[in-house]
């Protein structure tokens, strides 16, 4: 009872601690004023208070539960039953606060020093809402504000479950550290994900820790927020790099590639339906927001932790800095290309900055290149003299790449189909020669491959595509049109909206997906089977009487990813309006069945190539004649999940004709006989084909 008696005496002095509420003293507990005992009690106050200020247990108890102290002062008999007292603490605390407002007290310097020391040395797991509230000095005459409800609840939970609270604190801190380290070290290609890539020393983290340690609170929070958002944005770009490398064989271009998201949305809608596309889009947006939020909160948490433990954080940062310099100087590596001393994030930022500079420079440089054309001023009567009177067909087979012919999973089926179809051609009096072309694109963006092949320029990005299609470059269809000896036609079932490039390519009449009369189902992205598109071409165009031969550009789409479901060949007289394909589409595989399985994707891709090649050759054998000349090729390789990581960009190209003179003119190209190029067959860049072709067939250069 001596502690309580001392507290009641302190409430009457000017030197009593501020956090002890003023209480009325009962006659039984205090000596009368003016008596020697009272004077002795007054004189003994400082000596009685000093030990209390030095006792951390007493201060902690008072800081954690000021309401309990107030309750003890008002009802000392409640000490025998502390649990009911805690339940009534809020009501009693209000009375204590009013009493304190009537009789404000001041803290002794010793008590202030003790409280400051206790606050600074508290560990994070020992902090409590009551302690935070006690750090705020209440001006004289004002009532001490009660802690917020969530702080009272959280503080109570931590007191009730201290072990769980400590585990949660350490877990949250570890997760924050892992998020920052992963974001700093994340590779930009899926095949480079391995444990060694994430157990390195990122120099950016060392510099960041050093900066956050020395900054005051407000600047530290501001820098942490900025760094967290920047790290989150870089992480999002890294994910885009992974996706683009997986599908297009290159990283994400922060200047040019934003326009491709609308095409990606269309692909998702065609593949998974409107609901599926909307769900995937919503998930992607949610993940972006989550990444930004998590990286920001993680950096803030780690910065605050370093600031609260400055000495430990400084020593740790210094040790890591010395280790980084040592490993960098000695060139220590886990494996080739994985150094322990990492500068991954700085190098990524430098690469992106250089990519932006290159992209901006390329725009001006390419505009100059596009103006140079060796055949721009060639007179019409000196163009393509070796093909006059021939019905020309330039046909692109979607995603028909070198991997289809050489990959061990796809090659057996595709090679057998090429052999069988070549025999059909030979039996029908046709011959073929085949070679390799290196496409300007990979895994997608087919229009870049089309424009590269037909314009004779290397169109490797959207900016170049816009530049060339806005000009008057002579294309292969345009060259045939310029002669005045051919009618030019386009059959493009993949085009589902306005296509202003028709004029650039020199195509007189365009048959898109809406003009081919198809009444059957879509096959994922592909609007109609290749067999139907070719049949519609025959019905609507080729079978009609013409004053001039045709120059037809046909783009087949059945081998477009995701390669499920795949059409099947049907008897030619049953193709009709395409309704026959309803049952075939329903019986086929679903995209979800194969899209995440590389082996299944390869198998179905190979089947789609077999279907497209067979559809084309069957059409040629049935409807071709002695004047028909077919050029067919792939526009690009399939995605990396199918073609393999770091696969070439080569695609097969073949020229088929009945007239032997047509193939004799390209004898010096050293292409392989038949529909299948050999491994050692010459490889050209795709943009080289236009000039070689024009020259071989009688065109005179005139820049």
Helices and strands as residue ranges (DSSP letters): H 2-10, H 36-43, H 45-54, H 56-64, H 66-74, G 76-80, H 82-102, H 109-121, G 124-126, H 129-134, H 149-160, H 162-185, G 190-192, G 195-198, E 201-202, H 203-214, H 217-248, G 257-259, H 260-308, H 310-330, E 333-335, E 338-339, E 341-342, H 344-370, G 380-382, G 385-387, E 391-397, H 402-406, H 411-427, E 431-438, H 446-455, H 462-469, H 476-483, E 486-492, H 501-505, E 509-512, H 530-537, I 538-542, E 549-556, G 572-574, H 581-587, H 591-594, H 598-623, E 628-634, H 640-643, E 650-657, H 660-664, G 667-669, E 672-673, E 683-685, G 686-688, H 689-696
